[in-house]
Amino acid sequence: MFSQNPVFIPGPTNIPDRLRAAMNVQTQDHRAPDFVETFAPVLEDTKRVFDTTEGTIITFPASGTGGWEAAVTNTLSPGDKVLVARYGMFSHRWIDLCQRHGLDVQVIECAWGSGAPADKFQRILNADKAHEIKAVLVTHNETATGVVSDIGAVRRAMDAAGYPALLMVDAVSSLASMPFHFDDWGVDIAISGSQKGFMLATGMAILAASPKALVAMETAKLPRTFFDFRDMMAANATGGFPYTPPLQLIYGLRESLKMLFEEGLDNVYARHHRLAEGVRRAVQAWGLKLVAQSPDLYSDTVSAICVPDGFDSNALTDHAYGAYRVSFGVGLGEMNGKVFRIGHLGSLTEVMVLLGPTACHSSRLAPRRTTCGRPHRHGR
Ligand SMILES: Cc1ncc(COP(=O)(O)O)c(C=O)c1O
């Protein structure tokens, strides 16, 4: 159960005691032989979560945002064209990061609540006979809207257009909670982080890179130092790190993988689906609507819920926190005040999840149209 206040934010997630204990290790010499023996198997085992045998696992001491930056800077050059759809705050932020790196970003504007538009990607790729687009970027699970996108459909669209671009996928809030098939979907770079499905403290960006991405890396000219795949892979080849590794997180990841494999990845995904479905039934019973436009888009890690006109969703989240110390996610960006989010990922059981909707139900009388006066909780 929760050892502190329940968090139903869509990450960072609850850290099970077993993982907190695993991360509670004293400083060790990261150049000693036993560190080498620890780290290499962790990288190898992580491949199972991405469902890849072909990919290389690369970790950095960073959050998911650092993972985005590593993916882009290691494979692209200034002025390169990338294709991406904006359908929520996280796809928006990845676009922003690409623009700030001097990429030529072609953005497809989509309604928030929709998913990656494979058909529109295909039309654009078909028309671009010169193959100017170097990468297609997709947010698998848009945490701001509770929408999961069909990555296989994007791959099929790229293949149907005979298009050679890289496929980069943000799997920050899906990996280790929802099925992910790096090899089958032909993903070239997938990005995740330690603090969501892996149930760990924040601080490790976890990526997988395909052989094709590693070829692109050889000619990519965007500057990178801390995030350089080449330095990391050269050090990892002998079980080491190019700089001081986040030791506690590496031990945590080793234990997290054990936990995931003990439960069985398919059971982990089935549990997330079951719990998500329970939350969705509660939402339906309240007569409220999800932001996700249709059931095929429903995320099994986070539900974004619209409050009725005339209500302020921040008043609800503040009331739940103030009265019950239960944290929900606020609406982000244009959804602030209109939407709240229930995260249902990571270390959760049926009993734990029941607490969330119960607190939410009890918060239904939160005052109308209030502003909570605590701007730090409001989403940007
Ligand atoms: C889908 C998605 N992408 C990227 C990020 C950014 O990750 P971080 O906050 O770990 O930098 C998040 C964070 O919640 C996310 O949900």
The ligand as an ORCA input file, in Angstrom:
! r2SCAN-3c Opt
* xyz 0 1
  C       5.045     11.527    -22.534
  C       6.100     12.280    -21.802
  N       7.180     12.679    -22.465
  C       8.163     13.351    -21.866
  C       8.071     13.705    -20.548
  C       9.166     14.507    -19.939
  O       9.842     13.691    -19.046
  P      10.586     14.302    -17.767
  O       9.610     15.089    -16.996
  O      11.043     13.041    -17.080
  O      11.708     15.104    -18.283
  C       6.979     13.316    -19.806
  C       6.846     13.673    -18.393
  O       5.873     13.441    -17.748
  C       5.957     12.584    -20.449
  O       4.872     12.183    -19.784
*
